[in-house]
Amino acid sequence: MSKLLLLSFALSFVTSEANASETIAINPTNKAALLDGHCGKDEWQAATKIELPAEAAIYLMHDKDSLYVCAKGKAEDTTVLDLYIENAATGHLHKFHLSAQMGERVLTDEGWSEPETWILKDWTGFWVPYFGYEDTEDGKRPKFFRGLHRQVQVLRKKFPGNSWNMMFGVSIKRDGEWTDSFYPEKAEDSDKSTWGTFSFTEYSPE
């Protein structure tokens, strides 16, 4: 294991108290992430980890081609992820939403675009799967899997530079109640000055 990777492990835990002015290093990996709804073991052990309230967490890592993000809660939770990335070349803000559907929206001078649901341009992810239906007071509703994690892979060619301005929104449904968390804590989706700066570490994997 390289000295750089060892250093990355040592820096892999980040608290939610960091502010938007700090730059957070995204740990490198030489093993592409499998988007299978699980980010608590295996290749995700190398990731930078951001702790959130309600025992939730975000994991980030990258290789030369992609950024990988995973959001997780506790077992039996339903987790929803909103990932925001600024395009430094255009100044536009991109929102990637993962719940029972996946989609991308872009904020320009004209406002937020309509969501491009299931139109995945240089990105993909793991959404909330469902299996069949159940009877409720409001009629038949889909039955969603709980306990699986939301994952995103964004190709680095989609945005320029070796550091990206980003924001994360994680919603957790637990015991029938939803809890929303953001990173940075006071970030706002349409104000990039409140977001965090995240840097890619260039390296040559062994």
VEXVEXZA-850342 format. One record per residue: x, y, z of N, C-alpha, C, O in turn. Coordinates in steps of 0.001 Angstrom, whole numbers, padded with zeros to 6 digits, always signed. Layout:
N
XYZXYZXYZXYZ
...
***
This chain:
206
+000846-001192+000000+000000+000000+000000+000882+001242+000000+001835+001320+000775
+000573+002234-000876+001410+003414-000994+001286+004311+000224+000303+004246+000963
+002312+005165+000429+002263+006124+001528+001089+007072+001361+000470+007483+002342
+000776+007427+000084-000330+008333-000167-001651+007719+000265-002493+008395+000856
-001832+006440-000030-003081+005787+000340-003197+005653+001852-004287+005784+002408
-002050+005385+002531-002072+005330+003987-002467+006673+004575-003229+006741+005540
-001939+007749+003982-002301+009074+004451-003787+009335+004224-004449+009973+005043
-004298+008837+003109-005712+009028+002817-006583+008354+003858-007605+008901+004271
-006171+007139+004291-006915+006462+005351-006920+007301+006621-007945+007419+007292
-005771+007882+006945-005664+008656+008179-006555+009894+008144-006994+010376+009188
-006823+010410+006937-007627+011615+006798-009067+011310+006407-009798+012209+005992
-009480+010059+006534-010735+009633+005929-011974+010042+006700-013076+009901+006171
-011855+010546+007930-013036+010915+008704-013135+012423+008817-012196+013081+009267
-014275+012976+008409-014513+014407+008412-015807+014648+009167-016790+013945+008935
-015832+015634+010071-017058+015896+010824-017919+016893+010086-017440+017618+009213
-019192+016928+010437-020136+017831+009786-019958+019264+010262-020707+020143+009835
-018989+019528+011135-018769+020877+011629-017888+021698+010698-017739+022904+010896
-017295+021060+009676-016453+021800+008748-017289+022849+008026-018477+022637+007784
-016673+023984+007679-017436+025023+007009-017087+025064+005532-016181+024373+005064
-017838+025901+004803-017723+025913+003354-016384+026447+002865-016050+026253+001696
-015601+027115+003717-014327+027684+003283-013209+026662+003279-012146+026932+002721
-013405+025509+003874-012368+024497+003933-012383+023635+002679-013423+023435+002051
-011192+023125+002327-011087+022186+001214-010911+020785+001770-010026+020539+002589
-011755+019870+001321-011728+018494+001795-011146+017606+000703-011606+017633-000439
-010148+016830+001051-009527+015915+000096-010389+014667-000062-010803+014053+000921
-010649+014306-001306-011372+013072-001609-010351+011960-001758-009438+012061-002578
-010492+010914-000984-009514+009839-001006-009517+009098-002348-010574+008874-002938
-008334+008724-002818-008248+007958-004068-008492+006477-003826-008353+005984-002707
-008852+005787-004878-009006+004342-004831-008485+003747-006133-008555+004380-007187
-007971+002545-006055-007568+001844-007274-008556+000737-007619-008260-000145-008426
-009744+000792-006994-010781-000203-007246-012097+000525-007461-012628+001137-006534
-012626+000463-008673-013882+001130-008978-014996+000592-008093-015057-000604-007809
-015879+001491-007659-016957+001095-006757-018034+000320-007501-018406+000671-008621
-018525-000726-006874-019677-001461-007381-020937-000785-006861-021125-000674-005649
-021792-000339-007754-023017+000355-007351-024084-000689-007044-024908-001037-007891
-024042-001179-005798-024905-002284-005396-025765-001962-004181-026418-002849-003631
-025769-000685-003754-026574-000306-002605-025929-000552-001266-026610-000517-000240
-024617-000803-001244-023910-001065+000016-022601-000278+000014-021801-000410-000912
-022376+000547+001054-021132+001320+001098-020469+001262+002466-019722+002173+002825
-020721+000232+003221-020132+000158+004544-018919-000738+004640-018345-000878+005720
-018510-001353+003536-017388-002289+003612-016715-002381+002249-017019-001616+001334
-015804-003325+002135-015116-003600+000879-014438-002346+000347-013705-001690+001086
-014664-001994-000923-013907-000908-001540-014185+000449-000910-013367+001358-001049
-015319+000620-000218-015657+001905+000379-014868+002181+001656-014953+003285+002193
-014108+001218+002156-013267+001460+003328-012209+002527+003049-011713+003164+003978
-011861+002723+001781-010852+003725+001420-011413+005126+001321-010654+006078+001141
-012722+005276+001435-013367+006556+001137-013188+007588+002244-012989+007240+003408
-013261+008858+001865-013428+009950+002808-014845+009851+003371-015801+009708+002610
-014987+009926+004678-016290+009763+005311-016697+011057+005999-015919+011643+006752
-017926+011498+005735-018490+012682+006365-019648+012246+007243-020630+011688+006752
-019537+012497+008537-020597+012127+009470-021715+013177+009428-021455+014379+009387
-022961+012696+009440-024128+013562+009446-024991+013261+010665-024802+012227+011306
-025934+014140+011000-026864+013824+012092-027689+012570+011778-027708+012083+010647
-028359+012073+012798-029252+010909+012681-028493+009655+012252-029055+008765+011614
-027193+009596+012615-026368+008424+012323-026295+008131+010832-026199+006975+010419
-026341+009179+010038-026162+009057+008599-024723+009438+008246-024010+010019+009065
-024305+009112+007032-022945+009417+006605-022888+009479+005083-023703+008880+004381
-021896+010222+004600-021591+010289+003170-020174+009777+002974-019275+010120+003742
-019971+008965+001956-018661+008447+001596-018297+008991+000215-019131+009021-000690
-017023+009427+000063-016544+009933-001216-015184+009331-001539-014319+009219-000670
-015008+008950-002782-013698+008524-003261-013656+008711-004772-014683+008960-005403
-012468+008591-005346-012335+008816-006777-011212+007967-007347-010300+007547-006635
-011300+007727-008648-010164+007221-009405-009909+008220-010529-010448+009327-010495
-009103+007859-011519-008746+008842-012545-009919+009233-013433-009878+010263-014106
-010967+008410-013435-012089+008654-014337-013357+009147-013651-014156+009843-014277
-013565+008802-012373-014874+009011-011764-014793+009496-010327-013825+009240-009611
-015842+010204-009930-016143+010476-008524-017214+009490-008092-018186+009260-008811
-017029+008903-006899-018009+007974-006343-018525+008554-005029-017742+008989-004184
-019844+008558-004865-020481+009068-003653-021479+008033-003169-022197+007430-003966
-021522+007829-001845-022518+006942-001264-023072+007593-000006-022320+008118+000815
-024392+007555+000141-025070+008061+001338-025767+006904+002018-026465+006129+001364
-025586+006776+003334-026192+005664+004065-026775+006142+005382-026320+007125+005966
-027791+005426+005833-028342+005621+007161-028193+004332+007946-027268+003553+007715
-029110+004113+008874-029100+002882+009660-029847+001786+008895-030540+002043+007911
-029682+000568+009381-030445-000539+008826-031932-000240+008973-032369+000289+009995
-032684-000573+007973-034140-000350+007910-034505+001074+007509-035690+001368+007351
-033526+001974+007336-033828+003322+006860-034093+003319+005358-033631+002439+004631
-034841+004315+004913-034901+004670+003496-034091+005945+003333-034347+006932+004022
-033123+005938+002435-032202+007057+002269-032368+007673+000886-032411+006959-000117
-032462+008996+000834-032560+009746-000412-031377+010711-000479-031029+011334+000524
-030761+010837-001647-029576+011682-001811-029809+012722-002883-030326+012422-003960
-029415+013970-002571-029312+015042-003554-027860+015510-003568-027338+015971-002553
-027223+015390-004706-025835+015813-004891-025831+017026-005804-026425+017005-006882
-025149+018097-005362-025059+019329-006129-023593+019583-006497-022708+019487-005648
-023350+019905-007756-021996+020183-008232-022031+021419-009126-022872+021530-010018
-021111+022341-008876-020994+023518-009735-020137+023186-010948-019088+022555-010814
-020570+023599-012114-019732+023535-013306-018926+024826-013359-019464+025890-013667
-017635+024730-013057-016802+025928-012961-016644+026628-014305-016353+027823-014345
-016831+025905-015400-016677+026506-016723-017883+027368-017102-017725+028410-017738
-019084+026938-016715-020300+027655-017095-020906+028454-015950-021683+029380-016183
-020554+028101-014703-021181+028703-013544-022530+028098-013205-023164+028510-012233
-022979+027135-013984-024266+026497-013738-024155+025489-012593-023103+024886-012383
-025240+025318-011868-025289+024372-010761-026097+023152-011181-027188+023278-011738
-025552+021967-010909-026192+020719-011299-026673+019984-010042-025949+019879-009052
-027897+019483-010104-028469+018713-009006-028761+017304-009493-029476+017113-010477
-028196+016306-008788-028445+014902-009089-029303+014334-007958-028902+014341-006794
-030476+013849-008315-031431+013365-007311-031581+011857-007429-031779+011315-008516
-031478+011183-006260-031649+009730-006223-032645+009365-005136-032354+009489-003947
-033806+008922-005546-034805+008368-004636-035356+007131-005329-034586+006235-005678
-036670+007055-005538-037219+005954-006333-036965+006188-007816-037167+005291-008634
-036525+007387-008159-036128+007731-009515-034773+008424-009465-034320+008834-008396
-034135+008552-010606-032897+009310-010709-033078+010378-011776-033682+010133-012820
-032548+011568-011502-032663+012631-012476-031677+013750-012208-031089+013831-011130
-031500+014613-013198-030570+015739-013113-031310+017018-013489-032100+017041-014432
-031038+018089-012731-031546+019411-013044-030367+020384-013077-029335+020128-012456
-030513+021491-013793-029448+022481-013923-030019+023852-013610-031073+024230-014121
-029307+024599-012759-029697+025964-012420-028901+026939-013273-027674+026985-013186
-029588+027711-014091-028982+028749-014918-029631+030085-014557-030370+030184-013577
-029346+031108-015359-029983+032414-015126-031488+032342-015321-032221+033223-014873
-031945+031298-015987-033378+031125-016235-034062+030350-015112-035273+030132-015168
-033309+029929-014093-033863+029131-013007-033544+027654-013190-032796+027274-014091
-034120+026829-012326-033879+025394-012394-034598+024788-013601-035762+025089-013863
-033892+023943-014316-034495+023249-015451-035456+022180-014971-035449+021807-013798
-036278+021692-015878-037118+020548-015569-036223+019323-015366-035206+019197-016049
-036572+018423-014451-035717+017248-014217-035669+016328-015429-036691+016029-016047
-034459+015887-015753-034277+014890-016807-034246+013518-016135-033175+012974-015867
-035414+012972-015869-035522+011715-015141-035114+010553-016041-035631+010386-017146
-034178+009761-015539-033645+008567-016222-032877+008913-017489-032601+008030-018301
-032525+010185-017672-031618+010570-018759-030278+010861-018104-030065+011953-017579
-029378+009891-018132-028146+009961-017353-026975+010301-018282-026508+009461-019052
-026515+011555-018188-025436+012037-019042-024139+012076-018249-023939+012970-017426
-023266+011122-018488-021961+011018-017819-022097+010790-016321-021223+011186-015550
-023179+010158-015906-023320+009767-014499-024313+008622-014399-025096+008377-015316
-024268+007923-013267-025224+006859-012993-025326+006685-011483-024637+007379-010735
-026166+005777-011028-026321+005614-009593-027164+004411-009233-027570+003625-010089
-027414+004290-007942-028247+003213-007399-029416+003866-006676-029231+004511-005645
-030620+003699-007216-031811+004345-006685-032479+003465-005631-031943+002421-005262
-033661+003890-005140-034406+003107-004160-035267+002083-004909-036254+002470-005536
-034929+000810-004865-035728-000193-005588-037027-000507-004858-037135-000299-003649
-038003-001007-005593-039263-001407-004963-039655-002796-005447-039205-003265-006493
-040498-003432-004662-040934-004787-004991-042420-004921-004696-042826-005082-003545
-043214-004855-005739-044643-005045-005580-045339-003864-004925-044804-002757-004852
-046568-004140-004443-047399-003096-003849-047989-003588-002526-048052-004785-002248
-048415-002614-001728-049080-002932-000478-050312-002049-000332-050364-000945-000875
-051310-002548+000409-052530-001781+000644-052311-000810+001795-051832-001200+002860
-052660+000450+001584-052550+001479+002623-053881+002225+002699-054796+001949+001923
-053988+003171+003637-055194+003985+003759-055420+004835+002516-056547+005246+002239
-054342+005100+001761-054441+005895+000540-054477+005039-000714-054247+005532-001819
-054766+003752-000539-054801+002851-001686-053515+002070-001820-052702+002045-000896
-053320+001433-002959-052117+000636-003189-050908+001533-003378-050962+002522-004108
-049812+001179-002711-048566+001938-002798-047407+000975-003060-047447-000177-002628
-046373+001447-003768-045206+000578-003967-044535+000249-002626-044538+001061-001701
-043975-000932-002543-043190-001343-001371-041716-001126-001690-041166-001759-002592
-041081-000223-000938-039688+000123-001210-038752-000631-000270-039044-000822+000911
-037616-001053-000832-036592-001692-000020-036024-000672+000963-035814+000491+000616
-035781-001116+002175-035154-000285+003193-033767-000841+003512-033502-002030+003337
-032894+000039+003981-031570-000393+004401-030514-000325+003323-029324-000418+003625
-030918-000163+002059-029939-000011+000989-029492+001445+000908-030190+002344+001378
-028333+001670+000312-027718+002988+000290-027796+003592-001107-027856+002879-002108
-027794+004933-001152-027799+005631-002443-026361+005848-002884-025517+006282-002100
-026094+005544-004142-024746+005666-004688-024782+006416-006011-025724+006278-006792
-023740+007216-006254-023618+007986-007485-022210+007832-008027-021235+007857-007276
-022114+007676-009326-020830+007732-010029-020936+008839-011071-021790+008785-011956
-020053+009857-010962-020030+010968-011908-018692+010933-012629-017642+010955-011987
-018718+010880-013947-017476+010912-014707-016815+012275-014546-017471+013311-014654
-015519+012264-014290-014813+013515-014032-014753+014413-015262-014551+015620-015133
-014923+013846-016444-014925+014664-017655-016164+015551-017739-016208+016471-018556
-017168+015286-016905-018399+016082-016939-018176+017499-016420-018845+018438-016851
-017217+017647-015480-016923+018951-014899-015417+019185-014929-014648+018240-014751
-014978+020426-015151-013539+020699-015261-012863+020779-013900-013514+020982-012875
-011537+020615-013912-010722+020897-012738-010516+019708-011820-011196+018686-011922
-009552+019873-010915-009234+018849-009920-009819+019155-008552-009514+018466-007579
-010645+020168-008467-011427+020412-007256-012810+020892-007687-012952+021687-008616
-013810+020393-006997-015197+020726-007343-015895+021358-006144-015651+020983-004997
-016758+022313-006426-017607+022927-005417-018892+022097-005326-019613+021961-006314
-019179+021540-004139-020296+020604-004029-021090+020825-002743-020618+021435-001784
-022307+020305-002766-023209+020299-001624-023938+018966-001610-024188+018376-002660
-024278+018493-000413-024981+017217-000276-026237+017415+000570-026205+018098+001594
-027328+016821+000139-028542+016756+000931-028932+015299+001104-029064+014568+000122
-029118+014870+002346-029475+013484+002636-030761+013475+003454-030841+014110+004505
-031760+012755+002967-033032+012603+003675-033170+011162+004130-032981+010229+003350
-033502+010992+005400-033631+009668+006010-035072+009475+006485-035608+010301+007224
-035689+008375+006052-037003+008010+006581-036813+006880+007580-036351+005794+007231
-037178+007155+008833-036988+006195+009914-038246+006200+010800-038675+007249+011282
-038809+005041+010997-040029+004922+011812-041136+005840+011300-041895+006422+012074
-041204+005952+009990-042273+006734+009381-042036+008223+009322-042879+008950+008797
-040909+008711+009845-040609+010143+009874-039370+010449+009025-038416+009671+008991
-039406+011599+008342-038285+012023+007512-037412+013026+008260-037921+013916+008941
-036088+012876+008126-035115+013816+008676-034183+014254+007556-033652+013414+006829
-033978+015567+007407-033123+016110+006353-031822+016632+006955-031830+017308+007983
-030697+016310+006300-029384+016809+006704-028671+017355+005477-028897+016899+004356
-027801+018344+005709-027068+018957+004607-025583+019046+004958-025200+019145+006124
-024773+019008+003918-023344+019238+004101-022841+020120+002968-023045+019792+001799
-022185+021235+003292-022019+021796+004631-023367+022039+005314-024406+022127+004658
-023326+022142+006622-024551+022152+007415-025520+023254+007013-026733+023044+007011
-024981+024454+006665-025839+025591+006340-025863+025884+004842-026181+026999+004427
-025530+024890+004043-025509+025082+002597-026923+025277+002052-027892+024723+002569
-027010+026083+000988-028271+026327+000299-028115+025926-001161-027091+026198-001786
-029146+025275-001696-028999+024656-003016-028734+025644-004144-028121+025271-005145
-029175+026890-004015-028989+027858-005100-027893+028885-004798-027728+029847-005548
-027149+028691-003712-026084+029623-003320-024770+028850-003210-024472+028261-002171
-023994+028858-004287-022770+028066-004331-021717+028550-003348-020793+027807-003017
-021844+029805-002868-020877+030315-001901-020987+029602-000561-020075+029686+000262
-022096+028901-000335-022292+028167+000920-021876+026708+000805-021971+025960+001778
-021422+026299-000361-021046+024913-000594-019620+024657-000122-018943+025573+000344
-019170+023422-000241-017821+023039+000142-016950+022757-001074-017452+022402-002140
-015649+022917-000904-014686+022612-001961-014057+021253-001684-013567+020999-000584
-014073+020394-002677-013563+019034-002541-012511+018803-003621-012748+019071-004799
-011355+018306-003212-010236+018170-004149-009939+016708-004447-010064+015839-003584
-009542+016461-005694-009086+015145-006127-007580+015051-005938-006850+015992-006251
-007123+013939-005435-005700+013698-005254-005182+012917-006454-005593+011780-006689
-004298+013520-007194-003759+012826-008361-002697+011830-007898-001859+012150-007055
-002740+010645-008448-001810+009613-008015-001703+008541-009081-002516+008477-010002
-000711+007718-008946-000529+006561-009834-000696+005315-008990+000203+004977-008219
-001843+004605-009112-002063+003416-008284-001056+002330-008589-000632+002158-009732
-000675+001592-007547+000309+000520-007727-000366-000708-008305+000291-001724-008532
***
